[in-house]
Amino acid sequence: MKKTIYFDNAATTRMDDRVLEAMMPYMKDSFGNANGKYSVGYEARKVVNEARKQAAAMLGAEPDEIYFTSGGTEGNNMVIRGFLRNAMLGSDSLDYDSRIIISDEIEHDSVLQTLKDVEKNDVKTVMLKPDRAGNISPKDLEKALQSVFGAKIPADSEKKILVSIMLVNNETGNIQPVKELADIAHSYNCLFHTDAVQAAGHMQIDVKELGVDLLSISGHKLYGPKGTGLIYVKRGVKIIPMITGGGQERGMRSGTENVPGIAGLGKACELAKQEYEANSRKESEIAGYFKNRLLSSISGAKLNGDGKWILNFSFPGINGTSLTLRLDMEGICVSTGSACSAGLDERSHVLTALGLPVEQIDSSVRISIGKYNTIEEAEYTCECIERLVSELRSLRV
């Protein structure tokens, strides 16, 4: 069987063996419900509490600011819908100004589709455009807020707006200037949320340093189990739960806790905090190799955006999907964009928002690097890409 070379870590990551080891006891022998009033229940509760501490430590947060979810999509929905429910409950007149969300055109679909849905309930959304390099400008956010308020508002104003801008783009890998964006949002007394799904495990995240009020993470993007995630909710920030029932997660998300998954997520967070510097150096070295080689060896090759571990290349004269299929036959996994949009016959909304030509978008391929990748894998992948691009171009002559 041909060895698989996996360069699609932005879609999902291979679970760390140490994460699986941390989960195993709670999948069989210590199977108690974390709300059970007996020894195996108390043991499960202890595991959940420990995972909350591990997650908080990775984010520079407090344990009571962490709420476990099923992943990034649920987390983003919880934040956006929970903010709106609280804004509407807190307004006697359902003032329009209490129901505005500012985001951007290159967010993950779990944000964009949620915003489209809430617009049906008279929620106003303001969408910022990225520049051609794939960055969201703090000046554009300032302009958007000025258009809403007219001028900076008093700190004690009751008006609240949510600004939601991701930390790392899932298609280009661009790291957005979240700290500066959050500072601007706060100067207008707005809340700031960031989707940090593609950042966790690759870079240090400190919620206090970033200045965010709300943050979402997915377990399977940082070598943890699928079906797990968390949101950070800063003390004093209120969102209204979407899922009601038994009041688990301190009333924020009802439903029996996924104890094995939470144990695994906690361990993944612990490892991410301990190892991010070494992982980052390794990923940077591999990314540099890809950039230097492919941009110099393939005529017309372009890098879309400015990713550090997520690289989006265009190879004019070929079809990106055809290249990914051919690479798969060589045992190499890459993608043409977000796996969450798989099966949809649409061009990348991210690259489209950047204003790139259609040919550049259609010839794009995403290579996303993780801690298990090696330089040797990168060398072989580049060899295959160079050969296959040449072959595909020759077929179009």
HUDASUL-V720300 format. One line per field, one symbol per residue. psi: psi as a letter, one per 40 degrees, with the letter a starting at -180 (. if undefined). burial: # if it has 16 or more other C-alpha atoms within 10 Angstrom, else .. A space follows every 50 residues. Layout:
BEGIN
psi: ???
burial: ???
END
This chain:
BEGIN
psi: hhhhhhffeediihhhdddddddddeecdgeiheehfidddddddddddd ddddddddefaideehhiaeaddddddddddddddddddehdefhdeefh hhaieeiidddddddddddeffhhihhihiideeihhddddddddddddd ihiideiehhihhhhidhheddehhigdddddddddeefiihihhfdedh edihhhddddfidiiiihdeeffaiieiaiihhihehhihidhibefiff edgiihigddddddddddddddddeddddddddddddddddddddddhhe hihhafidehhhihgieihddddddddddeehhaieahdeehehgiihdd dddefiiddddeeihhhhiieeiiddddddddddddddddddddde.
burial: ....############..##.###.#...######....######.#### #########.############################........#### ############..#..#....########..######..##.##..... ........#####################.######.############# #####.#..#########################....###......##. .###..#################..#..##.###.##..##..##..#.. #####################.##.###.#########.........### #####....############.#...##..##.###.##..#.....
END
